[in-house]
Amino acid sequence: MKGVNVLQNKIFAEDLKYIKQNLKKNEKEWFDNTRVLITGCAGFLGFYFMNFLAHYADYLGVAHLIGIDIFKLGKPKWMEDLVDNFEDKLEVYSLDIAKDDISDIKSLSKANVILHMASIASPTFYRKYPLETVDANVWGLRKLFDYYKDKDIKKFLFFSSSEVYGDPLPEFIPTSEDYRGNVATIGPRACYDEAKRFGETLCYIFANQYNLPVIIVRPFNNYGPGMKLDDKRVPADFAKAILENKDIVIYSDGTPTRTFCYVADGIVGYIKALTFGIFECFNIGIDEPEISIKKLAQIYVEKGKKIMGYTGNIKFGKSSEKDYLINNPSRRCPNIEKVKRLLNYYPTIGVEKGVERFLEFIKIEKKGGNL
């Protein structure tokens, strides 16, 4: 029996259509006869990429899709359903990209587009698993490069992070791609920040020495459907509080500022970057509004009341994690002039609309018994 189609959630279905509609003709045609490998396929961004490329495989001309993940928390239900529905176009494997022998999976040799996004991305969890975080971003990446350096591939997309900039000095905000960073090499966040930075160095080396077609993307605070509610990042924490009708607790003074990029806009940016011709790195995010964490909480409260009848309040507390605020950037806002100019990337989903869509998605999932 075929699995449940996640497009029954109208918010997610609309998001995938939005991604499709924001691709130019040449970007759509770029996918013709591609065989796409996605590492970290069960994660937040994997949720969108796997579903978009599977559901629109015929439209895009994607010949095959391969997903790899360690499935540390088990294989998600949506993944099982996706495999059931697209068994002729889709393979999914449980594999530790840093430690296991990828040559055991024979179909990997035929992949010609690689998206390496396997990594822990939540500060709470990469502080808990620092070596695993380094391994995925450094040794896993190196293993993929060694495997594909002599093969005929169309593109290799490395998911870096805005964390490579560390805590930018005020004169470098909004932050452009040529900023070298203000990053702590020692500390509870260094395992992630420095692993991403070294990963970028590997990208540069292999692009130059082996002519590998590598593109680096640096995500800026993506959020939305697909985030696990126990993810421990702020957008997920706030959404979980709304769902459970509990007070939103801010574990800082609420003044750090960020721009928040709704995931559908992020995916559009990553796909546009994927189809770019030569080695380059791109900030992918939204450049306005830059708002405080307190303001974000207020938006969640307002939308929560409207969508779920939320009755909770905003409170301030101290995290049980002693390292929660160490080296936490005070501001984060991307300069996206390069992606506007080179990729024609113009994100349109503001934070208020994005939070509303996120909560609507969660409400539908709860009603369907998926939460």
C-alpha positions in Angstrom: 0.0 0.0 0.0 1.3 3.4 -0.9 2.3 5.8 1.9 0.6 9.0 2.9 1.3 11.9 0.6 2.7 14.9 2.7 1.2 17.2 0.2 -2.1 16.7 2.0 -0.8 19.4 4.2 -1.8 22.5 2.2 1.0 24.7 3.6 3.7 22.3 2.5 2.0 21.7 -0.9 1.9 25.5 -1.4 5.5 25.8 -0.4 6.6 23.3 -3.0 4.6 25.1 -5.7 6.2 28.4 -4.6 9.7 26.9 -5.1 8.7 25.6 -8.5 7.2 28.9 -9.6 10.4 30.8 -8.5 12.7 28.8 -10.7 13.6 30.2 -14.1 13.3 28.1 -17.3 17.1 27.6 -17.4 17.1 26.5 -13.7 14.4 24.0 -14.3 16.1 22.6 -17.4 19.4 22.3 -15.5 18.0 19.3 -13.7 17.4 17.3 -16.8 18.9 13.8 -16.5 20.4 14.5 -13.1 21.0 11.8 -10.5 21.0 13.6 -7.2 22.6 12.5 -3.9 21.5 14.2 -0.7 23.4 13.5 2.5 21.6 14.4 5.7 18.4 13.7 3.8 16.2 13.2 6.9 16.9 16.7 8.3 15.0 20.0 8.2 16.3 21.0 4.7 16.3 17.4 3.6 12.5 17.3 4.2 12.1 20.0 1.5 14.7 18.9 -0.9 13.7 15.2 -0.9 10.0 16.0 -1.3 10.5 18.7 -3.9 12.9 16.7 -6.1 10.7 13.5 -5.8 7.3 15.1 -6.4 8.6 17.2 -9.3 11.0 14.7 -10.7 9.2 14.4 -14.0 8.7 18.1 -14.3 12.4 18.8 -13.7 13.8 15.8 -15.5 15.4 14.3 -12.4 16.3 10.7 -13.3 17.0 9.4 -9.8 17.3 10.5 -6.2 19.4 9.0 -3.5 19.2 9.9 0.2 21.8 9.1 2.9 21.4 9.7 6.6 22.5 8.2 9.9 18.9 8.3 11.2 20.1 8.9 14.7 16.6 9.5 15.9 15.0 6.9 13.6 13.7 7.1 10.1 10.9 9.8 10.0 7.4 8.7 8.8 7.5 11.2 5.9 10.6 9.5 4.6 9.0 6.0 4.7 6.0 7.4 2.9 8.2 9.0 0.3 10.0 5.8 -0.4 6.7 4.0 -0.7 5.3 6.5 -3.2 8.5 6.9 -5.3 10.2 3.5 -5.1 11.0 3.6 -8.8 12.9 6.9 -8.5 14.2 7.0 -5.0 16.7 5.1 -2.8 17.4 5.8 0.8 20.2 4.4 2.9 21.3 4.4 6.5 24.9 5.3 6.6 27.4 7.3 8.6 29.0 9.5 5.9 32.1 10.1 8.1 32.9 6.4 9.1 31.2 4.0 6.7 32.4 2.9 3.3 30.3 4.8 0.7 31.5 2.6 -2.1 29.3 -0.2 -0.7 26.3 1.7 -2.2 26.8 1.0 -5.9 24.3 3.6 -7.1 26.4 6.4 -5.7 28.9 6.0 -8.5 26.2 7.2 -10.9 25.2 10.3 -8.9 26.2 13.5 -10.8 24.8 16.1 -8.4 25.8 16.0 -4.7 24.2 18.0 -1.9 26.2 17.6 1.3 24.1 18.8 4.2 24.8 16.0 6.7 25.6 17.8 10.0 24.1 18.6 13.4 23.0 22.2 13.1 21.3 22.9 16.5 23.8 24.5 19.0 22.3 22.4 21.8 23.1 19.2 20.0 26.4 20.1 18.4 27.6 21.1 21.8 26.6 17.7 23.0 28.1 15.9 20.0 31.1 18.0 19.0 33.2 15.2 17.4 30.3 13.9 15.4 29.7 17.5 14.2 33.3 17.8 13.1 33.4 14.4 11.5 30.4 15.0 9.2 31.6 18.4 8.0 35.3 17.6 7.6 35.8 13.8 7.2 32.5 13.2 5.6 33.1 16.0 3.1 36.7 14.8 2.4 35.4 11.3 1.8 32.9 12.5 -0.8 35.5 14.7 -2.5 37.9 11.7 -2.8 35.1 9.5 -4.1 33.9 12.0 -6.8 37.1 13.8 -7.7 37.7 11.6 -10.8 34.1 11.2 -11.7 32.0 13.3 -14.1 29.8 15.3 -11.8 27.7 18.3 -12.7 27.7 20.1 -9.3 28.7 19.6 -5.7 26.8 21.8 -3.2 28.3 22.2 0.3 26.0 23.5 3.0 28.2 25.7 5.1 26.7 28.2 7.6 26.4 31.9 8.5 28.2 30.7 11.6 31.5 31.0 9.7 31.3 34.7 10.3 31.2 34.2 14.1 30.1 37.4 15.9 30.7 40.1 13.2 32.0 43.5 14.2 29.3 46.2 13.8 30.8 47.7 10.7 30.5 44.3 8.9 26.7 44.0 9.4 24.9 43.3 7.1 27.6 40.7 6.4 28.9 40.0 2.9 30.6 36.9 1.6 34.1 38.5 1.7 34.0 39.1 5.5 36.6 36.8 7.0 34.9 36.3 10.3 35.3 36.9 14.0 35.2 33.3 15.2 36.3 31.6 18.4 38.5 28.6 17.7 38.2 27.4 21.3 34.8 27.1 23.0 31.4 25.3 22.9 30.4 26.5 19.4 33.8 26.1 17.8 33.1 22.5 16.7 30.5 23.7 14.3 31.8 27.1 13.3 35.4 25.8 12.6 34.2 22.6 11.0 32.2 24.6 8.5 35.1 27.0 7.9 37.5 24.1 7.3 34.9 22.5 5.1 34.9 25.6 2.9 38.7 25.4 2.7 38.4 21.8 1.4 35.9 23.0 -1.2 38.3 25.6 -2.4 41.2 23.1 -2.6 39.3 20.4 -4.5 37.7 23.0 -6.8 41.2 24.2 -7.7 43.2 21.0 -7.7 40.7 18.7 -9.3 38.4 21.2 -11.1 35.4 19.9 -9.1 32.3 22.1 -9.8 31.8 23.2 -6.1 29.4 25.8 -4.8 29.3 26.9 -1.1 26.0 28.1 0.4 25.9 29.9 3.8 22.3 29.6 5.3 21.1 32.4 7.5 18.5 31.3 10.1 16.2 29.2 8.1 12.9 28.1 9.9 9.5 26.7 9.1 7.8 23.3 8.4 10.1 20.3 8.8 11.9 21.7 11.8 11.7 19.1 14.6 9.9 20.8 17.5 12.5 19.5 19.9 15.3 20.9 17.8 16.2 23.4 20.5 16.7 26.3 18.1 14.6 29.4 18.9 12.0 29.2 16.0 11.3 25.5 17.0 11.2 26.3 20.8 8.7 29.1 20.3 6.5 26.9 18.0 6.5 24.1 20.5 5.4 26.5 23.2 2.5 27.7 21.0 1.5 24.1 20.2 1.5 23.1 23.9 0.0 26.4 25.0 2.9 27.0 27.4 4.7 30.3 28.1 7.5 31.2 25.7 10.7 31.3 27.6 13.6 33.4 26.3 17.0 32.3 27.7 18.7 35.7 27.1 17.8 39.3 27.7 16.0 39.1 24.3 18.1 41.8 22.6 20.2 39.7 20.2 19.0 40.3 16.6 18.6 38.1 13.6 16.9 38.0 10.2 14.8 34.9 9.8 14.5 33.2 6.4 11.4 31.1 5.7 12.5 27.7 4.4 10.7 27.9 1.0 12.7 31.0 0.2 15.8 29.3 1.4 15.3 26.3 -0.9 14.8 28.6 -3.9 18.1 30.2 -3.1 19.9 26.9 -2.7 18.6 25.6 -6.0 19.6 28.8 -7.8 23.1 28.5 -6.3 23.2 24.8 -7.4 22.7 25.8 -11.0 25.4 28.5 -10.9 28.3 27.8 -13.2 31.6 28.2 -11.3 33.2 28.0 -7.9 31.5 30.6 -5.6 30.1 31.1 -2.1 26.7 32.6 -1.5 24.8 34.0 1.6 21.3 32.5 1.4 18.8 34.3 3.7 16.6 37.3 3.9 18.0 40.8 4.6 15.1 42.3 6.4 13.7 42.8 8.9 16.5 42.4 11.4 14.5 41.8 14.7 15.3 41.0 18.3 14.5 37.6 19.8 12.0 39.3 22.0 10.2 40.8 18.9 10.2 37.3 17.3 8.5 35.9 20.5 5.9 38.7 20.2 5.2 37.7 16.6 4.7 34.0 17.7 2.3 35.1 20.5 0.3 37.2 18.0 0.1 34.5 15.4 -0.4 31.8 18.0 -3.5 33.6 19.4 -4.9 33.9 15.9 -4.2 30.4 14.7 -4.3 28.2 17.8 -6.1 30.3 20.4 -2.8 30.6 22.3 -3.1 32.1 25.9 0.5 31.9 27.1 2.9 34.7 27.8 6.6 35.6 27.2 8.9 35.0 30.1 12.7 35.3 30.6 14.7 32.5 32.2 18.2 31.0 32.5 19.0 27.9 30.4 20.1 24.7 32.2 22.9 24.6 29.6 25.9 26.4 31.2 27.3 27.2 27.7 24.0 28.4 26.2 25.1 32.0 25.6 28.9 31.6 25.2 30.1 33.1 21.9 26.5 33.6 20.8 26.5 36.3 18.1 24.8 39.5 19.2 23.6 40.3 15.6 23.2 38.3 12.4 22.0 39.8 9.1 23.2 38.9 5.6 24.2 41.1 2.8 22.5 39.4 -0.2 23.5 41.8 -2.9 25.7 39.1 -4.6 22.8 36.6 -4.8 20.5 39.2 -6.1 23.0 40.2 -8.8 24.3 36.7 -9.8 21.3 34.5 -9.0 18.4 36.8 -9.4 17.4 35.7 -5.8 14.8 37.9 -4.1 13.2 36.3 -1.0 9.6 37.5 -0.5 8.3 35.7 2.6 8.7 38.1 5.6 9.0 36.8 9.1 5.3 37.5 10.1 4.0 35.6 7.1 6.6 32.9 7.6 5.7 32.3 11.3 2.0 32.2 10.4 2.7 29.5 7.8 4.8 27.5 10.2 2.1 27.5 12.8 -0.6 26.7 10.3 1.5 23.7 9.1 1.9 22.5 12.7 -1.9 22.9 13.4 -2.7 20.8 10.3 -0.1 18.1 11.3 -1.6 18.0 14.8 -5.1 17.6 13.5 -3.9 14.8 11.3 -2.3 13.0 14.2 1.2 13.5 13.0 2.4 15.4 16.1 
